[in-house]
Amino acid sequence: MRAKDVCLAVGVDPTPKHVEGARARLKRMVTRKILTEDEPGIFTLIPKRT
């Protein structure tokens, strides 16, 4: 999912300011091993281990 799509999903205006903020938060989640960024700008959840 792209940062712009995340903004639209949570009901935030997809202006460049909000999209860049969302992208920064998504990148932070990648470093915390919550998301992966398989392709530049495409974020996905990491499957839970059981």
C-alpha positions, 0 to 999 in steps of 0.5 A: 500500500502506498502512503497516499493510499494510507492517507485516503484509508484513514480519512486524511487529505492526501496533500503532499504534506500529509503524504510525506508525514505518512511515508515517514511513519511507514518507514519508521514501522519498517525499521521496527519490523512491523511493515516491509518495503519490498519495492520503493514506496510499497508497504505491506504488513509482516505476517505474524509468527505463531 
